[in-house]
Amino acid sequence: MKKDDLVFVGHRLDAAQSIAAKLEHVDREAFDQDENLRLAIVHLIQTVGEAARRVSDEFRETSPVIPWRTIVGMRHKVVHDYLYVNYDIVWDVATVDLPALIPQLQAILGE
């Protein structure tokens, strides 16, 4: 494990928690109507994926329960296919997948 691996896990946790905070009192309709919020959430999802991409292969092997490839794949989708971002998927990632990931990242960091 590289020393930076935990830094990148921390970045992922920070971005995931920021998404949770931004969506705490927001329903899907409000999300759909707020372009700035949608752009912020997509950017934070990009940050989660970029931080996951930078974690070493050795570290990934120590946490196989985390869907590393899926997370990095979502980052690639919102960065490279930005004209066709599916906000149904973004909403599901932000409200289902990332909240489930937060405790796993906290456990890795010993929080």
N, CA, C and O atoms as a DFTB+ gen file, in Angstrom:
444 C
 N C O
     1  1       0.840      -1.178       0.000
     2  2       0.000       0.000       0.000
     3  2       0.884       1.240       0.000
     4  3       1.854       1.335       0.751
     5  1       0.530       2.171      -0.847
     6  2       1.231       3.446      -0.881
     7  2       0.646       4.359       0.183
     8  3      -0.523       4.227       0.547
     9  1       1.449       5.276       0.676
    10  2       0.955       6.183       1.706
    11  2      -0.167       7.081       1.197
    12  3      -1.029       7.490       1.975
    13  1      -0.166       7.391      -0.091
    14  2      -1.208       8.243      -0.651
    15  2      -2.556       7.540      -0.769
    16  3      -3.580       8.205      -0.931
    17  1      -2.579       6.220      -0.692
    18  2      -3.842       5.499      -0.827
    19  2      -4.873       5.991       0.182
    20  3      -6.031       6.210      -0.173
    21  1      -4.472       6.162       1.408
    22  2      -5.416       6.617       2.430
    23  2      -5.849       8.063       2.199
    24  3      -6.965       8.443       2.554
    25  1      -4.977       8.862       1.610
    26  2      -5.366      10.232       1.255
    27  2      -6.498      10.187       0.232
    28  3      -7.482      10.916       0.357
    29  1      -6.359       9.335      -0.772
    30  2      -7.394       9.232      -1.799
    31  2      -8.683       8.632      -1.243
    32  3      -9.774       9.016      -1.665
    33  1      -8.570       7.703      -0.310
    34  2      -9.774       7.187       0.353
    35  2     -10.456       8.322       1.113
    36  3     -11.682       8.422       1.114
    37  1      -9.673       9.163       1.749
    38  2     -10.226      10.318       2.454
    39  2     -10.923      11.287       1.513
    40  3     -11.969      11.839       1.851
    41  1     -10.348      11.496       0.332
    42  2     -10.992      12.367      -0.668
    43  2     -12.331      11.784      -1.097
    44  3     -13.313      12.510      -1.253
    45  1     -12.362      10.478      -1.284
    46  2     -13.616       9.820      -1.667
    47  2     -14.657       9.993      -0.576
    48  3     -15.816      10.306      -0.850
    49  1     -14.238       9.790       0.648
    50  2     -15.170       9.927       1.768
    51  2     -15.685      11.359       1.860
    52  3     -16.885      11.576       2.028
    53  1     -14.798      12.326       1.754
    54  2     -15.216      13.735       1.820
    55  2     -16.234      14.066       0.730
    56  3     -17.242      14.719       0.999
    57  1     -15.974      13.619      -0.495
    58  2     -16.881      13.916      -1.610
    59  2     -18.218      13.204      -1.416
    60  3     -19.271      13.786      -1.674
    61  1     -18.183      11.962      -0.969
    62  2     -19.428      11.220      -0.738
    63  2     -20.251      11.878       0.365
    64  3     -21.471      11.990       0.245
    65  1     -19.603      12.307       1.419
    66  2     -20.315      12.993       2.502
    67  2     -20.858      14.337       2.046
    68  3     -21.935      14.745       2.480
    69  1     -20.144      15.021       1.192
    70  2     -20.625      16.286       0.646
    71  2     -21.875      16.068      -0.199
    72  3     -22.819      16.854      -0.130
    73  1     -21.882      15.012      -0.990
    74  2     -23.076      14.673      -1.776
    75  2     -24.251      14.410      -0.844
    76  3     -25.347      14.930      -1.050
    77  1     -24.014      13.600       0.179
    78  2     -25.094      13.291       1.134
    79  2     -25.634      14.555       1.781
    80  3     -26.846      14.700       1.944
    81  1     -24.755      15.462       2.148
    82  2     -25.192      16.707       2.788
    83  2     -25.989      17.576       1.820
    84  3     -26.997      18.172       2.201
    85  1     -25.539      17.647       0.575
    86  2     -26.226      18.486      -0.413
    87  2     -27.614      17.943      -0.758
    88  3     -28.504      18.701      -1.143
    89  1     -27.792      16.636      -0.621
    90  2     -29.062      16.019      -0.991
    91  2     -29.931      15.661       0.214
    92  3     -30.983      15.040       0.060
    93  1     -29.499      16.045       1.393
    94  2     -30.191      15.625       2.619
    95  2     -31.681      15.958       2.613
    96  3     -32.498      15.128       3.012
    97  1     -32.038      17.135       2.176
    98  2     -33.444      17.557       2.181
    99  2     -33.957      17.828       0.774
   100  3     -34.811      18.690       0.566
   101  1     -33.427      17.084      -0.188
   102  2     -33.765      17.304      -1.591
   103  2     -34.434      16.043      -2.140
   104  3     -33.913      14.938      -1.990
   105  1     -35.577      16.219      -2.766
   106  2     -36.206      15.090      -3.434
   107  2     -35.823      15.106      -4.911
   108  3     -35.156      16.026      -5.387
   109  1     -36.250      14.088      -5.613
   110  2     -35.850      13.950      -7.012
   111  2     -36.350      15.119      -7.859
   112  3     -35.633      15.595      -8.740
   113  1     -37.549      15.575      -7.606
   114  2     -38.086      16.688      -8.393
   115  2     -37.245      17.950      -8.212
   116  3     -36.938      18.641      -9.183
   117  1     -36.878      18.244      -6.981
   118  2     -36.042      19.427      -6.721
   119  2     -34.664      19.265      -7.365
   120  3     -34.107      20.224      -7.899
   121  1     -34.125      18.065      -7.311
   122  2     -32.847      17.773      -7.958
   123  2     -32.935      18.048      -9.455
   124  3     -32.066      18.707     -10.026
   125  1     -33.979      17.543     -10.079
   126  2     -34.146      17.721     -11.524
   127  2     -34.291      19.190     -11.918
   128  3     -33.898      19.580     -13.017
   129  1     -34.846      19.994     -11.035
   130  2     -35.091      21.401     -11.345
   131  2     -33.903      22.312     -11.038
   132  3     -33.924      23.487     -11.405
   133  1     -32.879      21.803     -10.378
   134  2     -31.758      22.630      -9.937
   135  2     -30.487      22.254     -10.700
   136  3     -29.765      21.338     -10.307
   137  1     -30.228      22.961     -11.777
   138  2     -29.064      22.649     -12.615
   139  2     -27.751      22.767     -11.831
   140  3     -26.861      21.930     -11.986
   141  1     -27.628      23.783     -11.007
   142  2     -26.387      23.947     -10.235
   143  2     -26.160      22.770      -9.300
   144  3     -25.028      22.312      -9.146
   145  1     -27.215      22.281      -8.679
   146  2     -27.087      21.121      -7.802
   147  2     -26.693      19.890      -8.606
   148  3     -25.809      19.140      -8.193
   149  1     -27.332      19.673      -9.738
   150  2     -26.977      18.516     -10.573
   151  2     -25.517      18.577     -10.995
   152  3     -24.810      17.571     -10.941
   153  1     -25.062      19.757     -11.415
   154  2     -23.663      19.893     -11.817
   155  2     -22.711      19.655     -10.647
   156  3     -21.658      19.040     -10.815
   157  1     -23.077      20.133      -9.479
   158  2     -22.242      19.913      -8.290
   159  2     -22.164      18.428      -7.947
   160  3     -21.089      17.921      -7.625
   161  1     -23.276      17.743      -8.014
   162  2     -23.294      16.308      -7.690
   163  2     -22.473      15.528      -8.708
   164  3     -21.715      14.633      -8.333
   165  1     -22.612      15.852      -9.977
   166  2     -21.816      15.176     -11.007
   167  2     -20.328      15.424     -10.769
   168  3     -19.518      14.505     -10.891
   169  1     -19.972      16.644     -10.433
   170  2     -18.559      16.938     -10.154
   171  2     -18.057      16.135      -8.953
   172  3     -16.948      15.601      -8.986
   173  1     -18.846      16.048      -7.920
   174  2     -18.428      15.278      -6.741
   175  2     -18.338      13.787      -7.043
   176  3     -17.456      13.101      -6.527
   177  1     -19.240      13.284      -7.873
   178  2     -19.138      11.884      -8.301
   179  2     -17.852      11.686      -9.103
   180  3     -17.183      10.661      -8.973
   181  1     -17.519      12.656      -9.915
   182  2     -16.254      12.618     -10.655
   183  2     -15.079      12.559      -9.682
   184  3     -14.130      11.805      -9.898
   185  1     -15.137      13.345      -8.622
   186  2     -14.066      13.354      -7.618
   187  2     -13.944      11.995      -6.938
   188  3     -12.836      11.501      -6.729
   189  1     -15.074      11.393      -6.593
   190  2     -15.063      10.058      -5.983
   191  2     -14.373       9.072      -6.922
   192  3     -13.532       8.281      -6.495
   193  1     -14.730       9.125      -8.188
   194  2     -14.142       8.210      -9.162
   195  2     -12.679       8.465      -9.425
   196  3     -11.899       7.525      -9.578
   197  1     -12.299       9.714      -9.480
   198  2     -10.882      10.050      -9.712
   199  2     -10.025       9.594      -8.537
   200  3      -8.934       9.058      -8.728
   201  1     -10.514       9.804      -7.344
   202  2      -9.767       9.351      -6.165
   203  2      -9.669       7.823      -6.153
   204  3      -8.635       7.272      -5.775
   205  1     -10.734       7.142      -6.561
   206  2     -10.693       5.673      -6.636
   207  2      -9.692       5.219      -7.695
   208  3      -8.986       4.229      -7.507
   209  1      -9.638       5.934      -8.785
   210  2      -8.710       5.596      -9.879
   211  2      -7.263       5.690      -9.430
   212  3      -6.411       4.951      -9.923
   213  1      -6.975       6.589      -8.502
   214  2      -5.599       6.834      -8.076
   215  2      -5.119       5.900      -6.962
   216  3      -3.936       5.893      -6.622
   217  1      -6.021       5.127      -6.406
   218  2      -5.633       4.167      -5.363
   219  2      -4.847       3.036      -6.018
   220  3      -5.192       2.589      -7.112
   221  1      -3.806       2.580      -5.361
   222  2      -2.958       1.532      -5.924
   223  2      -3.705       0.201      -6.052
   224  3      -4.658      -0.072      -5.321
   225  1      -3.249      -0.608      -6.992
   226  2      -3.833      -1.939      -7.176
   227  2      -3.684      -2.772      -5.907
   228  3      -4.581      -3.539      -5.555
   229  1      -2.565      -2.623      -5.230
   230  2      -2.341      -3.377      -3.992
   231  2      -3.391      -3.012      -2.947
   232  3      -3.898      -3.884      -2.242
   233  1      -3.712      -1.746      -2.849
   234  2      -4.714      -1.316      -1.875
   235  2      -6.091      -1.835      -2.267
   236  3      -6.855      -2.272      -1.407
   237  1      -6.407      -1.790      -3.535
   238  2      -7.712      -2.302      -4.001
   239  2      -7.901      -3.755      -3.599
   240  3      -8.999      -4.174      -3.233
   241  1      -6.816      -4.518      -3.673
   242  2      -6.889      -5.938      -3.310
   243  2      -7.196      -6.134      -1.830
   244  3      -7.749      -7.165      -1.447
   245  1      -6.844      -5.158      -0.991
   246  2      -7.130      -5.280       0.443
   247  2      -8.578      -4.938       0.773
   248  3      -9.042      -5.217       1.879
   249  1      -9.297      -4.338      -0.172
   250  2     -10.702      -3.954       0.032
   251  2     -11.538      -4.404      -1.163
   252  3     -12.085      -3.571      -1.886
   253  1     -11.639      -5.724      -1.375
   254  2     -12.336      -6.214      -2.575
   255  2     -13.847      -5.982      -2.548
   256  3     -14.499      -6.087      -3.587
   257  1     -14.408      -5.673      -1.397
   258  2     -15.852      -5.453      -1.307
   259  2     -16.273      -4.144      -1.996
   260  3     -17.431      -3.985      -2.382
   261  1     -15.332      -3.223      -2.144
   262  2     -15.620      -1.941      -2.793
   263  2     -15.585      -2.140      -4.306
   264  3     -14.626      -2.703      -4.834
   265  1     -16.626      -1.680      -5.009
   266  2     -16.682      -1.867      -6.462
   267  2     -15.806      -0.859      -7.209
   268  3     -16.317       0.064      -7.844
   269  1     -14.509      -1.038      -7.131
   270  2     -13.539      -0.088      -7.677
   271  2     -13.792       0.209      -9.149
   272  3     -13.850       1.372      -9.548
   273  1     -13.942      -0.840      -9.960
   274  2     -14.100      -0.644     -11.406
   275  2     -15.380       0.118     -11.739
   276  3     -15.394       0.955     -12.641
   277  1     -16.439      -0.172     -11.017
   278  2     -17.712       0.510     -11.254
   279  2     -17.595       1.988     -10.925
   280  3     -18.097       2.837     -11.662
   281  1     -16.931       2.293      -9.816
   282  2     -16.763       3.687      -9.388
   283  2     -15.921       4.453     -10.399
   284  3     -16.268       5.569     -10.783
   285  1     -14.826       3.859     -10.823
   286  2     -13.971       4.504     -11.816
   287  2     -14.717       4.618     -13.152
   288  3     -14.574       5.615     -13.859
   289  1     -15.500       3.614     -13.491
   290  2     -16.286       3.653     -14.719
   291  2     -17.299       4.789     -14.729
   292  3     -17.531       5.412     -15.765
   293  1     -17.903       5.057     -13.572
   294  2     -18.839       6.176     -13.484
   295  2     -18.101       7.488     -13.696
   296  3     -18.616       8.395     -14.350
   297  1     -16.914       7.590     -13.154
   298  2     -16.097       8.795     -13.364
   299  2     -15.833       8.996     -14.848
   300  3     -15.978      10.102     -15.368
   301  1     -15.443       7.917     -15.531
   302  2     -15.170       8.012     -16.964
   303  2     -16.417       8.450     -17.727
   304  3     -16.331       9.255     -18.654
   305  1     -17.563       7.926     -17.342
   306  2     -18.815       8.255     -18.020
   307  2     -19.118       9.747     -17.908
   308  3     -19.422      10.384     -18.916
   309  1     -19.042      10.317     -16.704
   310  2     -19.418      11.725     -16.547
   311  2     -18.362      12.668     -17.108
   312  3     -18.675      13.807     -17.454
   313  1     -17.126      12.213     -17.202
   314  2     -16.066      13.062     -17.751
   315  2     -16.046      12.994     -19.273
   316  3     -16.010      14.027     -19.942
   317  1     -16.070      11.798     -19.817
   318  2     -15.859      11.645     -21.255
   319  2     -17.142      11.620     -22.078
   320  3     -17.117      11.868     -23.284
   321  1     -18.254      11.324     -21.432
   322  2     -19.522      11.255     -22.155
   323  2     -20.496      12.259     -21.543
   324  3     -21.683      11.981     -21.370
   325  1     -19.961      13.419     -21.227
   326  2     -20.700      14.437     -20.467
   327  2     -21.971      14.924     -21.146
   328  3     -22.885      15.397     -20.470
   329  1     -22.048      14.821     -22.457
   330  2     -23.258      15.263     -23.154
   331  2     -24.441      14.319     -22.923
   332  3     -25.594      14.691     -23.141
   333  1     -24.144      13.109     -22.484
   334  2     -25.182      12.096     -22.348
   335  2     -25.266      11.545     -20.926
   336  3     -25.545      10.363     -20.726
   337  1     -25.024      12.400     -19.954
   338  2     -25.122      11.964     -18.559
   339  2     -26.579      11.623     -18.263
   340  3     -27.482      12.418     -18.527
   341  1     -26.791      10.446     -17.719
   342  2     -28.132       9.991     -17.363
   343  2     -28.368      10.356     -15.898
   344  3     -27.766       9.772     -14.997
   345  1     -29.239      11.316     -15.678
   346  2     -29.460      11.791     -14.308
   347  2     -30.255      10.815     -13.463
   348  3     -30.287      10.966     -12.241
   349  1     -30.899       9.821     -14.060
   350  2     -31.489       8.738     -13.274
   351  2     -30.382       7.949     -12.595
   352  3     -30.487       7.596     -11.421
   353  1     -29.325       7.678     -13.341
   354  2     -28.185       6.950     -12.781
   355  2     -27.460       7.812     -11.753
   356  3     -27.092       7.325     -10.684
   357  1     -27.254       9.079     -12.068
   358  2     -26.598       9.993     -11.117
   359  2     -27.374      10.015      -9.802
   360  3     -26.777       9.920      -8.730
   361  1     -28.694      10.140      -9.876
   362  2     -29.532      10.168      -8.672
   363  2     -29.361       8.876      -7.877
   364  3     -29.194       8.920      -6.658
   365  1     -29.401       7.730      -8.552
   366  2     -29.244       6.450      -7.855
   367  2     -27.869       6.320      -7.207
   368  3     -27.752       5.852      -6.075
   369  1     -26.843       6.731      -7.922
   370  2     -25.491       6.686      -7.361
   371  2     -25.413       7.579      -6.120
   372  3     -24.866       7.187      -5.090
   373  1     -25.970       8.782      -6.241
   374  2     -25.864       9.768      -5.165
   375  2     -26.724       9.422      -3.948
   376  3     -26.363       9.753      -2.819
   377  1     -27.850       8.762      -4.171
   378  2     -28.771       8.518      -3.051
   379  2     -28.777       7.084      -2.545
   380  3     -29.292       6.814      -1.460
   381  1     -28.209       6.161      -3.316
   382  2     -28.189       4.751      -2.900
   383  2     -26.756       4.242      -2.751
   384  3     -26.358       3.788      -1.679
   385  1     -25.992       4.321      -3.835
   386  2     -24.656       3.716      -3.847
   387  2     -23.669       4.421      -2.930
   388  3     -22.981       3.771      -2.143
   389  1     -23.594       5.733      -3.022
   390  2     -22.614       6.453      -2.201
   391  2     -22.943       6.426      -0.713
   392  3     -22.024       6.272       0.092
   393  1     -24.197       6.567      -0.306
   394  2     -24.475       6.431       1.128
   395  2     -24.078       5.056       1.674
   396  3     -23.659       4.944       2.826
   397  1     -24.210       4.012       0.850
   398  2     -23.782       2.675       1.275
   399  2     -22.255       2.565       1.338
   400  3     -21.714       1.779       2.116
   401  1     -21.578       3.348       0.526
   402  2     -20.116       3.329       0.485
   403  2     -19.489       4.066       1.671
   404  3     -18.397       3.712       2.113
   405  1     -20.166       5.072       2.177
   406  2     -19.598       5.903       3.255
   407  2     -19.128       5.069       4.445
   408  3     -17.988       5.253       4.871
   409  1     -19.933       4.163       5.009
   410  2     -19.436       3.388       6.147
   411  2     -18.242       2.499       5.812
   412  3     -17.383       2.260       6.660
   413  1     -18.191       2.009       4.572
   414  2     -17.044       1.201       4.161
   415  2     -15.771       2.034       4.133
   416  3     -14.715       1.571       4.563
   417  1     -15.866       3.249       3.635
   418  2     -14.698       4.132       3.604
   419  2     -14.300       4.554       5.015
   420  3     -13.114       4.640       5.333
   421  1     -15.290       4.814       5.851
   422  2     -14.993       5.158       7.244
   423  2     -14.280       4.016       7.947
   424  3     -13.365       4.249       8.737
   425  1     -14.688       2.792       7.670
   426  2     -14.039       1.629       8.285
   427  2     -12.587       1.519       7.835
   428  3     -11.707       1.210       8.639
   429  1     -12.337       1.770       6.560
   430  2     -10.960       1.717       6.054
   431  2     -10.094       2.750       6.770
   432  3      -8.937       2.492       7.099
   433  1     -10.680       3.924       7.004
   434  2      -9.924       5.017       7.649
   435  2      -9.935       4.920       9.169
   436  3      -9.299       5.726       9.848
   437  1     -10.656       3.938       9.706
   438  2     -10.707       3.749      11.151
   439  2     -11.550       4.796      11.861
   440  3     -11.297       5.124      13.020
   441  1     -12.549       5.317      11.168
   442  2     -13.430       6.334      11.777
   443  2     -14.651       5.689      12.393
   444  3     -15.502       6.383      12.949
